[in-house]
Amino acid sequence: MTDRDALFARLRRRPDVEDATLLAHDASDALILDEAARLRKQLGEVVVIGDRHGALTLGALHDGAEHVRAHQDSIVGERALDANAAELGPVGAGGFTHHRLDASLVEGATLVLLQLPRALDELDEIAELIATHADEQVRVVAGGRVKHMTMSMNALLGRSFRHVHASRGWRKSRVLHAEGPRRPGISWPRTRRHALLGRQQSVVAHGGAFAGTAVDIGAQTLLAHLDDMADASHAIDLACGTGVLGIALALARPELQVLATDASAAAIASTRASANANGVADRVDARQLDGLEGVPDASAGLILLNPPFHLGATVHTGIAERLIADAGRALAPGGELWCVWNTPLGYRPLLERVGETRQASRTPKFTVTVTTR
């Protein structure tokens, strides 16, 4: 076992969901670092984008990087990196800083390590940012698991970089190298108008936001019940994505205040932009949080939840379980939790732990329930 392997073996996912089937690293992390090491003897300052729980950031520092500028979309991922750095001691102490996905992250950078996102829109936004603001000599080393990579990724990187080529595969992983930035400028976020509940609503989305500028079917299914929801003065859009649910509620109820929360930085930036585009920014407070942290117990009269059912590329109920439990903690006596979920996942027992639960609608694909504490 190499020193880096020993480092990886100590990594944990906490405070993200942990179980025996989920790891804090995979072979693509090692391959990205190996391919980067072949580019230069001294790593100097490195930019890391999309690190999941710290493997790339701490691995780069272990391999000799002087400093790492890191961007992770998930606040849970940020905290996992911090926790792993503290656990490893000297390897990560003071060696990295967290950054938003903006020019300050990549300005002047000559080496960017990237865990390839599954969403092409997210990759497009990241590629544009690097190619617009990084050094002319920047090299991008972008890796992932082969089963999640497509030729579309090569083509998309080619829109922002003059030269793109793939490494050989290794342990079911591969790296794409990109260089020669085209200076394309920034085209994100993007906006689309939708007719929802008899009114026009704008959805503004960054590349990493779930469903982008579309309105996913689950959200549409839950929106059909908007008039049936409790008449509360304050509501929470939990795991808000682009804020479609909370903003629709705010538009329908002019006196309502909405708290929209999501672990994703792209989601919160999208929700804020969407709230502004729809003229409700003064009544929709969007915050990047792990669930409903900081929300007092038994304080919420109305919570809307369209929970994710993936952890990365894995179908897993862990996040939904945590969100439902947190909603139950925050729900006031007599308050309502409206939830839409994929029917085959069977979340009803989890919801019944919160309170009395009834089915509002059901199709083979989606079920809408209302839970009263």
LODO-220667 format. One record per residue (C-alpha): residue in three letters; x, z, y. Coordinates in steps of 0.05 Angstrom, whole numbers, padded with zeros to 5 digits, always signed. Each point is the difference from the previous one (the first is absolute). Layout:
// residues N
ALAXZY/...
// end
This chain:
// residues 373
MET+00000+00000+00000/THR+00028-00020+00068/ASP-00001+00047+00061/ARG-00057-00041+00029/ASP-00040+00005-00065/ALA+00009+00075+00003/LEU-00026-00001+00071/PHE-00061-00041-00019/ALA-00014+00046-00059/ARG-00009+00058+00050/LEU-00051-00036+00043/ARG-00072+00023+00000/ARG-00064-00029+00029/ARG-00026+00064+00032/PRO-00043+00008+00041/ASP-00026-00066-00029/VAL-00038+00000-00065/GLU+00046+00019-00058/ASP-00011-00010-00075/ALA+00040-00023-00059/THR-00019-00073+00009/LEU+00023-00005+00072/LEU+00073-00002+00022/ALA+00033+00010+00067/HIS+00045-00062-00010/ASP+00007-00062-00044/ALA+00052-00053-00017/SER-00015-00040+00063/ASP+00029+00057+00043/ALA+00066-00003-00038/LEU+00002-00076+00003/ILE-00012-00002+00075/LEU+00057+00049+00010/ASP+00046-00039-00047/GLU-00014-00066+00034/ALA+00011+00032+00069/ALA+00066+00028-00023/ARG+00024-00070-00017/LEU-00010-00023+00072/ARG+00051+00046+00033/LYS+00048+00056-00015/GLN-00023+00045+00057/LEU-00076+00007+00006/GLY+00002+00031+00070/GLU-00071+00009+00027/VAL-00055-00024-00045/VAL-00075-00011+00010/VAL-00045+00018-00058/ILE-00072-00023-00001/GLY-00052+00017-00053/ASP+00039+00055-00035/ARG-00050+00037-00043/HIS+00028+00069-00011/GLY+00072-00005+00025/ALA+00037-00038-00054/LEU+00024-00056+00047/THR+00015+00044+00060/LEU+00037+00054-00039/GLY+00032-00053-00045/ALA+00028-00037+00060/LEU+00029+00064+00028/HIS+00030+00016-00068/ASP+00031-00070-00001/GLY+00034+00010+00068/ALA-00050-00016+00055/GLU+00017+00038+00064/HIS-00073+00005+00021/VAL-00067-00027-00022/ARG-00059-00019+00044/ALA-00060+00007-00046/HIS-00072-00023+00004/GLN-00051+00021-00052/ASP-00073-00018+00012/SER-00026+00063-00035/ILE+00008+00068+00031/VAL+00002+00027-00071/GLY+00059-00044-00015/GLU+00035+00025+00063/ARG-00009+00072-00023/ALA+00024-00017-00070/LEU+00064-00029+00029/ASP+00010+00062+00043/ALA-00012+00046-00060/ASN+00048-00039-00044/ALA+00053-00001+00054/ALA-00006+00075+00008/GLU+00005+00009-00076/LEU+00062-00044-00005/GLY+00036+00035+00057/PRO+00061-00035+00029/VAL-00020-00069-00025/GLY-00059-00005+00047/ALA+00012+00053+00053/GLY-00007-00031+00069/GLY+00015-00069-00027/PHE-00066-00035+00016/THR-00054-00003+00053/HIS-00073-00019-00006/HIS-00024-00060+00042/ARG-00065-00036+00012/LEU-00006-00073-00020/ASP+00022-00025+00068/ALA+00060-00030+00035/SER+00038+00066+00002/LEU+00002-00001-00076/VAL+00039-00065-00007/GLU+00031-00014+00068/GLY+00072-00022-00010/ALA-00003+00012-00075/THR+00046-00040-00045/LEU-00024+00025-00068/VAL-00073+00013-00020/LEU-00020+00026-00068/LEU-00073-00012-00017/GLN-00046+00019-00057/LEU-00045-00062-00002/PRO-00072+00018+00016/ARG-00054-00029-00044/ALA-00040-00025+00060/LEU+00026-00066+00028/ASP-00026+00018+00069/GLU+00042+00063+00000/LEU+00061-00039-00020/ASP-00015-00051+00055/GLU-00003+00054+00054/ILE+00064+00032-00024/ALA+00037-00067-00004/GLU-00022-00019+00070/LEU+00023+00066+00027/ILE+00069-00004-00032/ALA+00010-00074+00018/THR-00020+00012+00072/HIS+00038+00064+00017/ALA+00059+00008-00049/ASP+00070-00026+00010/GLU+00013-00074-00009/GLN+00043+00016-00060/VAL-00052+00044-00034/ARG-00005-00002-00076/VAL-00065+00021-00034/VAL+00002+00025-00072/ALA-00072+00003-00023/GLY-00016+00021-00071/GLY-00056+00015-00047/ARG-00026-00002-00071/VAL-00003-00072-00025/LYS-00073+00008-00023/HIS-00021+00013+00072/MET+00041-00055+00032/THR-00024-00071+00014/MET+00031-00064+00028/SER-00045+00011+00061/MET+00047+00056+00020/ASN+00059-00048+00003/ALA-00041-00049+00042/LEU-00024+00054+00046/LEU+00070+00027+00012/GLY+00021-00072+00013/ARG-00047-00002+00060/SER+00043+00054+00034/PHE+00069-00015-00030/ARG+00039-00064-00010/HIS+00030+00019-00067/VAL-00036+00035-00057/HIS+00025+00004-00071/ALA-00014+00044-00061/SER+00047+00041-00042/ARG+00002+00000-00075/GLY-00051+00045-00032/TRP+00022+00068-00026/ARG-00042+00050-00038/LYS-00064-00037+00020/SER+00020+00002+00074/ARG+00025-00052+00048/VAL+00026-00004+00072/LEU-00014-00051+00054/HIS+00056-00010+00051/ALA-00018-00025+00070/GLU+00045-00017+00058/GLY+00001-00044+00062/PRO-00058+00028+00042/ARG-00043-00053+00033/ARG-00023+00047+00057/PRO-00074-00014-00014/GLY-00030+00053+00047/ILE-00054+00049-00021/SER-00070-00023-00020/TRP-00027+00068-00023/PRO-00049+00033+00003/ARG-00055-00051-00011/THR-00075+00003+00015/ARG-00064-00025-00031/ARG-00072+00008+00022/HIS-00054+00019-00050/ALA-00075+00006+00003/LEU-00013+00070-00028/LEU-00068+00035+00003/GLY-00027-00049+00050/ARG+00057+00008+00050/GLN+00068-00032+00010/GLN+00060+00043-00020/SER+00073-00018+00008/VAL+00050+00018-00055/VAL+00072+00003+00024/ALA+00052+00006-00055/HIS+00074+00006-00010/GLY+00030-00032-00062/GLY+00003+00063-00041/ALA-00072+00022+00012/PHE-00046-00003-00061/ALA-00047-00061+00001/GLY+00032-00026+00064/THR-00050-00030+00049/ALA-00052-00006-00055/VAL-00053+00052-00017/ASP+00009+00019-00073/ILE-00061+00000-00045/GLY+00002+00075-00010/ALA-00005+00012+00075/GLN-00057-00051+00006/THR-00037+00037-00056/LEU+00007+00067+00035/LEU-00018-00029+00068/ALA-00068-00020-00028/HIS-00017+00075-00001/LEU+00021+00016+00071/ASP-00071+00016+00023/ASP-00009+00049-00057/MET+00059+00044+00018/ALA-00005+00069+00031/ASP-00011+00005+00075/ALA+00065+00036+00015/SER+00035+00006+00068/HIS+00068-00011-00033/ALA+00019-00042-00060/ILE+00063-00014-00039/ASP+00022-00068-00027/LEU+00048+00023-00055/ALA+00051-00051-00026/CYS-00024-00043+00058/GLY+00040-00063-00011/THR-00014-00043+00061/GLY-00055+00048+00022/VAL-00058-00045-00017/LEU-00046+00056-00023/GLY+00014+00049+00055/ILE-00004-00052+00055/ALA-00066-00028-00028/LEU-00028+00071+00001/ALA+00025+00011+00072/LEU-00032-00066+00022/ALA-00066+00019-00032/ARG+00000+00071+00029/PRO+00024+00001+00073/GLU+00007+00076+00003/LEU+00040+00007-00064/GLN+00073+00022-00003/VAL+00040-00027-00059/LEU+00065+00025-00030/ALA+00034-00056-00041/THR+00057+00020-00045/ASP+00047-00038-00046/ALA+00069+00011-00030/SER+00019-00072+00020/ALA+00033-00013+00067/ALA-00025-00073-00003/ALA-00071+00025-00011/ILE+00002+00048+00059/ALA+00030-00052+00046/SER-00054-00049-00022/THR-00056+00051+00010/ARG+00024+00017+00070/ALA+00003-00074+00018/SER-00069-00012-00032/ALA-00031+00059+00037/ASN+00028-00027+00066/ALA-00025-00071-00015/ASN-00070+00027-00013/GLY-00003+00045+00062/VAL-00002+00066-00039/ALA+00072+00024+00008/ASP-00024+00061+00038/ARG-00043+00022-00059/VAL+00044-00020-00060/ASP+00060+00045-00009/ALA+00047-00033-00051/ARG+00054+00044-00031/GLN+00052-00012-00054/LEU-00010+00058-00047/ASP+00006+00018-00073/GLY-00075+00004-00015/LEU-00034+00050+00047/GLU+00059+00045+00013/GLY-00013+00042+00063/VAL-00076-00010-00004/PRO-00031+00070-00006/ASP-00037+00020-00063/ALA-00075-00009-00001/SER+00000-00035+00068/ALA-00023-00073-00012/GLY-00073-00020+00001/LEU+00011-00071-00024/ILE+00058-00032-00038/LEU+00006-00073-00021/LEU+00048-00018-00056/ASN+00019-00066-00031/PRO+00059+00025-00041/PRO+00058-00042-00025/PHE+00007-00007-00075/HIS+00073-00023-00003/LEU+00065+00037+00005/GLY+00046-00057+00018/ALA-00013-00052-00054/THR-00030+00050-00049/VAL-00075+00013-00007/HIS-00003+00075+00005/THR-00053+00050+00022/GLY+00049+00051+00027/ILE-00009-00016+00074/ALA-00076-00002-00006/GLU+00000+00067-00035/ARG+00041+00031+00056/LEU-00043-00032+00055/ILE-00066+00023-00032/ALA+00026+00071-00008/ASP+00024+00001+00073/ALA-00067-00027+00024/GLY-00034+00055-00039/ARG+00044+00052+00034/ALA-00016-00027+00070/LEU-00075-00013-00012/ALA-00046+00049+00036/PRO-00058+00033-00036/GLY-00056-00052+00000/GLY+00049-00054+00020/GLU+00001-00068-00035/LEU+00057-00037-00034/TRP-00017-00074-00008/CYS+00046-00033-00050/VAL+00005-00071-00027/TRP+00041-00010-00063/ASN+00013-00050-00056/THR-00055+00014-00050/PRO+00046-00003-00062/LEU+00043+00056+00028/GLY-00056+00052-00006/TYR+00015+00047+00057/ARG-00067+00035-00006/PRO+00028+00063-00035/LEU+00052+00008+00055/LEU-00053-00005+00054/GLU-00045+00050-00036/ARG+00055+00052+00006/VAL-00010-00006+00075/GLY-00076+00007-00001/GLU-00066-00030-00020/THR+00010-00074-00008/ARG-00052-00055-00003/GLN+00008-00075-00010/ALA-00020-00041+00060/SER+00013-00068-00032/ARG+00036-00030-00059/THR+00024-00068-00022/PRO+00046-00018-00058/LYS+00058+00001+00050/PHE-00016+00054+00052/THR-00037+00066+00002/VAL-00020+00036+00064/THR-00012+00075-00004/VAL-00018+00054+00050/THR+00025+00070-00014/THR-00029+00061+00037/ARG+00038+00064+00000/
// end
